[in-house]
Amino acid sequence: MIRINLLPVKAAKKREAGQRQVLLLLLVLVGAVGLIVVIHLWKTAEIDSMKRRNADYAARVAKLKAEIGDYDVIKAQFDELTRQKATIDRLKSGRTGPVGIMREMSDLISKGKGPRLNVAEYEMLLKKDPNAGYNPTWDSRRLWILKYEETNRRVKFSGGAKSYDDVAEFMKRLQLSVYFTDVQLLPIRAAVDSQYGVKHVVFEMTATANY
């Protein structure tokens, strides 16, 4: 009986299989490294591109700032001007609103003062009729206001005066004032002070407040 030793053949096959596995592992590793390198290069290129774009944007912003000045400074100045305008508008509203009306009423019956005028219109009025102007020397103590009412800018005055002429002077001042229009005199009557027996007149007027 002939016996054949197969051990060397099996060992050779095992070595070949092991070599193939090592080779396959090396190929996988090389492929993985190659993929990593490709991804790294791609990401690096993308980052470089973003850096270039950012640098380009920064250059454009710098150019715009150089052309229009510092935006932050300009915006701060604009905001400050806006706040100042709002303050001025509030002050103007106070001068031309109810506060302005009260100041004008005080001037109308204060010694040495008079109505706030439209100067050009007043000068033209005096050229047409020299008697149409108010009397700057009028003694305003000869007239007093007892009541002032306002509803939807329609104003009603009531008070007393020493004579009809004093009422006429006050009415003329109202008509000339830029704060009042449509001035109307209601029925006026003579009266006598119950305590001192002093004769005077009692009057009422209506007008439209302009503010």
RAFEN-V227244 format. One record per backbone hydrogen bond with DSSP energy under -0.5 kcal/mol. NH is the residue of the N-H (numbers start at 0). CO is the residue of the C=O. If there is no record, write none. Layout:
# RAFEN-V227244
NH&CO  NH&CO
This chain:
# RAFEN-V227244
5&3  9&5  10&6  11&7  12&8  13&9  14&10  15&11  16&12  17&13  18&14  19&15  20&16  21&17  22&18  23&19  24&20  25&21  26&22  27&23  28&24  29&25  30&26  31&27  32&28  33&29  34&30  35&31  36&32  37&33  38&34  39&35  40&36  41&37  42&38  43&39  44&40  45&41  46&42  47&43  48&44  49&45  50&46  51&47  52&48  53&49  54&50  55&51  56&52  57&53  58&54  59&55  60&56  61&57  62&58  63&59  64&60  65&61  66&62  67&63  68&64  70&68  73&69  74&70  75&71  76&72  77&73  78&74  79&75  80&76  81&77  82&78  83&79  84&80  85&81  86&82  87&83  88&84  89&85  90&86  91&87  92&88  93&89  94&90  95&91  96&92  99&93  100&96  101&97  102&98  103&99  104&100  105&101  106&102  107&103  108&104  109&106  112&109  116&114  118&116  121&117  122&118  123&119  124&120  125&121  126&122  127&123  128&124  131&128  132&129  135&133  137&134  139&137  141&138  142&139  143&159  145&143  145&157  146&157  148&155  150&153  153&150  154&152  154&206  155&148  156&204  157&146  158&202  159&143  160&200  161&141  166&162  167&163  168&164  169&165  170&166  171&167  172&168  173&169  174&170  175&171  176&172  177&115  179&176  180&207  183&205  185&183  185&203  188&201  190&199  192&197  196&192  199&190  200&160  201&188  202&158  204&156  205&183  206&154  207&180  208&152  208&206  209&178  210&208
